[in-house]
């Protein structure tokens, strides 16, 4: 069975520039980058249970450095969260997982979310 295709036209200039900058930084093709963004969005979209993960576009600041054997890192926004990885990719996966574990600590399996304006 052939793979489905999506063609997108008239992409706003600012969005196109963001896509190009991000894909060049990650050294991947435009197709690879956009598929990764879409897969991430799908993985974090609302489910039938009403739960949701972090936004696919939410970002935090990872401070990281290389020790003798591992990459170590912590989040500036949550300095209590620190982890390690053999590669930078593993470090990023581990810091995401550590954040989710901390954020959902003591939250029952059946929970709901709501955005709250802080101002």
GROMACS elastic network, one bead per residue, 0.5 to 0.9 nm:
[ bonds ]
;  ai    aj funct       b0    kb
    8    11     6  0.70943   500
   10    13     6  0.85896   500
   11    14     6  0.84846   500
   11    15     6  0.67719   500
   11    16     6  0.61349   500
   12    15     6  0.54191   500
   12    16     6  0.61754   500
   12    17     6  0.87171   500
   13    16     6  0.50497   500
   13    17     6  0.61256   500
   13    18     6  0.86295   500
   14    17     6  0.51704   500
   14    18     6  0.62724   500
   14    19     6  0.87501   500
   15    18     6  0.50491   500
   15    19     6  0.62309   500
   15    20     6  0.86481   500
   16    19     6  0.51267   500
   16    20     6  0.62127   500
   16    21     6  0.86196   500
   17    20     6  0.50974   500
   17    21     6  0.60491   500
   17    22     6  0.85332   500
   18    21     6  0.51502   500
   18    22     6  0.60561   500
   18    23     6  0.84738   500
   19    22     6  0.52851   500
   19    23     6  0.60393   500
   19    24     6  0.84670   500
   19    30     6  0.75206   500
   19    33     6  0.78240   500
   19    34     6  0.78822   500
   20    23     6  0.52781   500
   20    24     6  0.60345   500
   20    25     6  0.85010   500
   20    30     6  0.72290   500
   21    24     6  0.52811   500
   21    25     6  0.61520   500
   21    26     6  0.86994   500
   22    25     6  0.50690   500
   22    26     6  0.62064   500
   22    27     6  0.84226   500
   22    28     6  0.89162   500
   22    33     6  0.79368   500
   23    26     6  0.50286   500
   23    27     6  0.57887   500
   23    28     6  0.53977   500
   23    29     6  0.64618   500
   23    30     6  0.62339   500
   23    32     6  0.82939   500
   23    33     6  0.57191   500
   23    34     6  0.85421   500
   24    28     6  0.64705   500
   24    29     6  0.78851   500
   24    30     6  0.86353   500
   25    28     6  0.80719   500
   26    29     6  0.88710   500
   26    33     6  0.81334   500
   28    31     6  0.80827   500
   28    32     6  0.60161   500
   28    33     6  0.61909   500
   29    32     6  0.51449   500
   29    33     6  0.61617   500
   29    34     6  0.85842   500
   30    33     6  0.51770   500
   30    34     6  0.61118   500
   30    35     6  0.85241   500
   31    34     6  0.52649   500
   31    35     6  0.60595   500
   31    36     6  0.85227   500
   32    35     6  0.52477   500
   32    36     6  0.61561   500
   32    37     6  0.87190   500
   33    36     6  0.51312   500
   33    37     6  0.62798   500
   33    38     6  0.87063   500
   34    37     6  0.50441   500
   34    38     6  0.61440   500
   34    39     6  0.85162   500
   35    38     6  0.50709   500
   35    39     6  0.59779   500
   35    40     6  0.84567   500
   36    39     6  0.51000   500
   36    40     6  0.60738   500
   36    41     6  0.85377   500
   37    40     6  0.51640   500
   37    41     6  0.61629   500
   37    42     6  0.86451   500
   37    56     6  0.74902   500
   37    57     6  0.86984   500
   38    41     6  0.50012   500
   38    42     6  0.60925   500
   38    43     6  0.85369   500
   38    56     6  0.86235   500
   39    42     6  0.50665   500
   39    43     6  0.60989   500
   39    44     6  0.86800   500
   40    43     6  0.50800   500
   40    44     6  0.63301   500
   40    45     6  0.86332   500
   40    56     6  0.59523   500
   41    44     6  0.52416   500
   41    45     6  0.59907   500
   41    55     6  0.73776   500
   41    57     6  0.81285   500
   42    45     6  0.51745   500
   42    46     6  0.85943   500
   42    56     6  0.84258   500
   43    46     6  0.87647   500
   43    53     6  0.81285   500
   43    56     6  0.84609   500
   44    47     6  0.85981   500
   44    52     6  0.62720   500
   44    54     6  0.63004   500
   44    55     6  0.65975   500
   44    56     6  0.64251   500
   45    51     6  0.86526   500
   45    52     6  0.59939   500
   45    53     6  0.68017   500
   45    54     6  0.85090   500
   45    55     6  0.78960   500
   45    56     6  0.82776   500
   46    49     6  0.79238   500
   46    50     6  0.61528   500
   46    51     6  0.57691   500
   46    53     6  0.74000   500
   47    50     6  0.55988   500
   47    51     6  0.59075   500
   47    52     6  0.65951   500
   48    51     6  0.76071   500
   49    52     6  0.87301   500
   49   110     6  0.77389   500
   49   111     6  0.87026   500
   49   112     6  0.88128   500
   50   110     6  0.85064   500
   50   111     6  0.77256   500
   50   112     6  0.62799   500
   50   113     6  0.80766   500
   51   110     6  0.78132   500
   51   111     6  0.65473   500
   51   112     6  0.58680   500
   51   113     6  0.69844   500
   52    55     6  0.84773   500
   52   112     6  0.81927   500
   52   113     6  0.74903   500
   53    56     6  0.84506   500
   53   100     6  0.84342   500
   54    57     6  0.82166   500
   54    58     6  0.68191   500
   54   100     6  0.85459   500
   55    58     6  0.51401   500
   55    59     6  0.86283   500
   56    59     6  0.85292   500
   60    75     6  0.67429   500
   60    76     6  0.73943   500
   60    77     6  0.66448   500
   60    78     6  0.89229   500
   61    74     6  0.83415   500
   61    75     6  0.55883   500
   61    76     6  0.55266   500
   61    77     6  0.68161   500
   62    73     6  0.63808   500
   62    74     6  0.56949   500
   62    76     6  0.63438   500
   62    77     6  0.86532   500
   62    92     6  0.82840   500
   62    95     6  0.83534   500
   63    72     6  0.83695   500
   63    73     6  0.53608   500
   63    74     6  0.54411   500
   63    75     6  0.61257   500
   63    76     6  0.66632   500
   64    71     6  0.67636   500
   64    72     6  0.54277   500
   64    74     6  0.65703   500
   64    75     6  0.87551   500
   64    84     6  0.89861   500
   64    88     6  0.88108   500
   64    91     6  0.87561   500
   65    70     6  0.85757   500
   65    71     6  0.56861   500
   65    72     6  0.54655   500
   65    73     6  0.64483   500
   66    69     6  0.75308   500
   66    70     6  0.59808   500
   66    72     6  0.61749   500
   66    73     6  0.87970   500
   67    70     6  0.53367   500
   67    71     6  0.60428   500
   67    72     6  0.69355   500
   68    71     6  0.84955   500
   69    86     6  0.71644   500
   70    84     6  0.62239   500
   70    85     6  0.55901   500
   70    87     6  0.72269   500
   70    91     6  0.87829   500
   71    83     6  0.85409   500
   71    84     6  0.54433   500
   71    85     6  0.52586   500
   71    86     6  0.60481   500
   71    87     6  0.63969   500
   71    88     6  0.64850   500
   71    90     6  0.87720   500
   71    91     6  0.65718   500
   72    82     6  0.74218   500
   72    83     6  0.59162   500
   72    85     6  0.66407   500
   72    86     6  0.89192   500
   72    88     6  0.88533   500
   72    91     6  0.71006   500
   73    81     6  0.85095   500
   73    82     6  0.56401   500
   73    83     6  0.56927   500
   73    84     6  0.61903   500
   73    85     6  0.86275   500
   73    91     6  0.71527   500
   73    92     6  0.85785   500
   73    95     6  0.76229   500
   74    77     6  0.88097   500
   74    78     6  0.74891   500
   74    79     6  0.58289   500
   74    80     6  0.75143   500
   74    81     6  0.56090   500
   74    83     6  0.65558   500
   74    84     6  0.87941   500
   74    95     6  0.73358   500
   75    78     6  0.50640   500
   75    79     6  0.52699   500
   75    80     6  0.78174   500
   75    81     6  0.62495   500
   75    82     6  0.70451   500
   75    95     6  0.78778   500
   75    99     6  0.87602   500
   76    79     6  0.53236   500
   76    80     6  0.89433   500
   76    81     6  0.89103   500
   77    80     6  0.89994   500
   78    81     6  0.57862   500
   78    82     6  0.87333   500
   78    99     6  0.84229   500
   79    82     6  0.70143   500
   81    95     6  0.75613   500
   81    98     6  0.67508   500
   81    99     6  0.67712   500
   81   102     6  0.79083   500
   82    95     6  0.70252   500
   82    98     6  0.77272   500
   83    91     6  0.69833   500
   83    94     6  0.65131   500
   83    95     6  0.60620   500
   83    98     6  0.74424   500
   84    87     6  0.86663   500
   84    88     6  0.88455   500
   84    90     6  0.78298   500
   84    91     6  0.53339   500
   84    92     6  0.87222   500
   84    94     6  0.69983   500
   84    95     6  0.78724   500
   85    88     6  0.65696   500
   85    89     6  0.76871   500
   85    92     6  0.79071   500
   85    93     6  0.84853   500
   85    94     6  0.70228   500
   86    89     6  0.83393   500
   86    90     6  0.62988   500
   86    91     6  0.70741   500
   87    90     6  0.51481   500
   87    91     6  0.61901   500
   87    92     6  0.86944   500
   88    92     6  0.61822   500
   88    93     6  0.86662   500
   89    92     6  0.51556   500
   89    93     6  0.63250   500
   89    94     6  0.86153   500
   90    93     6  0.50807   500
   90    94     6  0.60350   500
   90    95     6  0.85516   500
   91    94     6  0.50552   500
   91    95     6  0.60757   500
   91    96     6  0.86248   500
   92    95     6  0.51865   500
   92    96     6  0.62556   500
   92    97     6  0.86497   500
   93    96     6  0.52651   500
   93    97     6  0.62704   500
   93    98     6  0.86447   500
   94    97     6  0.50666   500
   94    98     6  0.60125   500
   94    99     6  0.85163   500
   95    99     6  0.60444   500
   95   100     6  0.86038   500
   96    99     6  0.51510   500
   96   100     6  0.62825   500
   96   101     6  0.86607   500
   97   100     6  0.51579   500
   97   101     6  0.61385   500
   97   102     6  0.85974   500
   98   101     6  0.51030   500
   98   102     6  0.61578   500
   98   103     6  0.85114   500
   99   102     6  0.51283   500
   99   103     6  0.59352   500
   99   104     6  0.84651   500
  100   104     6  0.59179   500
  100   105     6  0.81884   500
  101   104     6  0.53785   500
  101   105     6  0.57812   500
  102   105     6  0.51636   500
  102   106     6  0.88998   500
  103   106     6  0.88189   500
  103   107     6  0.84535   500
  104   107     6  0.52171   500
  104   108     6  0.82966   500
  105   108     6  0.86146   500
  107   110     6  0.81898   500
  107   111     6  0.71556   500
  108   111     6  0.61801   500
